[in-house]
Amino acid sequence: MEEMNEKNESEIIKSREENLKFILEKGIMPYKYSFQRTGTINEILEKNKDIKEGAESEDVEMLAGRLISLRLHGKTIFGHIKDSGNKIQIYVRKDDIGEEQYEIFKKLDIGDIIGVEGKIFKTRTGEITVKVSKFELLTKSLLPLPEKWHGLKDKEIRYRKRYLDLIVNDNVKKNFELRTKIIKEIRNFLDMQGFLEVETPMMQLIPGGAKAKPFLTHHNALDLDLYLRIAPELYLKRLLVGGFEKVYEINRNFRNEGISIKHNPEFTMLELYVAYADYKVVMQIAEDLVVNIADKVLGTRIIEYQGEKIDLTPPWKKLKMTDAIKEYSGIDTEKESEQELINRLKQREVEIRQGITKGELIALTFEEFVEEKLIQPVFITDFPVEVSPLAKESRKNPGFAERFEPYIFGREIGNGFSELNDPKEQEKRFKEQIEQDTGGEVARVIDKDFIEALKVGMPPAGGLGIGVDRLIMFFTDAPSIRDVILFPLLRPQGSE
């Protein structure tokens, strides 16, 4: 079967090359510079929606798009062209365009991009159609579209050749249009609240702001090793020191880690900081932001994700991490010893490092026993200090931090806390983080300039980070992060 498909494709490509040769011999340039349209297909359809059956429009329209179907009936040809918004039927008669042009039109292939000129009429079946009086070949397609326009099913091909995916799968195109609307609405929401959008370095001398393995690069002119950023946090906090009070950035982060349905090495993050606020303030911002997107972009707060109805109606549930563990797994981390928690985790084949702390064990227990059960929106609060090196310790719960993470459908979509602004405590936490790290996931040196900035004085602040790709996954009902990134990272074809 595979050999037959390859043979058929080879014959199709050969036929297209022959059609190209014919067109060239007729003196036609198959790759035009431009085409002046009178409107998009959507605009033409809207303009002529009330046209009566059998009647023709007064105006001659000029449209362009990709040929997606062709049906030859002797001296007439029906087909459809499609642009970025919609498709429209075209009707070509030999008597209207002349025998020579008709023979040229017959050499067109599905996938070719053409411009057509003609009046609009409505067929007996009620379909608005262009009666073609002239046409131009704008771009000759030399490769066939997948599966003769019935859709591209192979996910690997869809991700690797996104241009084909966008051509043949309308819902994919709509999802990426929705992605743009969501990001635009994030900006609108924050701008209306007085936030200033900024840009911070993507190449950094010392990677910081998160625990993750960075990508290493090299600047030749300075003969200097640099890291692609894992988070913009430390630079955004420098802006708080400098006097900005409400800042945000939507941009790329890079983490040299595994690939999964939830992780891509290059991903989009929103990070924001508010001076004179704490984690409760930014927790409310997170909730308001997500609900605002649902209201403005989708028009509903009840979202269906992977067959599960998710209700975003505020207020969202709030649970301390230890309470969530007890509620969803029955494990009382206050009563259980470190060894008992270790035994539970080892039963699930979780790797336990030497010298692990009780706080780290609590965080691991939550990840293993609770995360996937958090389907409806919930804020998990009060993380152990040991796993929260940039957050302030809780005023009411010593040993735990004023930190939260929002969860939807068992997935963490963000992270926020009352920002640590004590330079001595921050330096101490950085040193502890370096000592505990065995996987090379944190910088081996402390960002002394950041500590110096804190010594100048950073106001009390609340910070929030949201994984934009994961949020868009949820709003587009996408099962994998690759479905919401136009060009996800893939292993090269042919490599093992």
PELIN-V639585 format. One record per helix or strand of 2 or more residues. SS is the DSSP state (~ for helix, > for strand). FROM is the first residue (numbers start at 1). TO is the last residue. If there is no record, write none. Layout:
SS&FROM&TO, SS&FROM&TO
This chain:
~&2&25, ~&41&47, >&61&73, >&76&82, >&87&93, ~&94&97, ~&99&105, >&113&122, >&128&139, ~&146&149, ~&155&160, ~&162&168, ~&170&192, >&196&197, >&203&204, >&216&219, >&224&228, ~&233&241, >&246&254, >&266&275, ~&279&298, >&302&305, >&308&311, >&317&320, ~&321&329, ~&338&347, ~&358&369, ~&371&373, >&378&384, ~&385&387, >&400&408, >&411&412, >&414&419, ~&423&436, ~&448&457, >&461&467, ~&468&475, ~&481&483
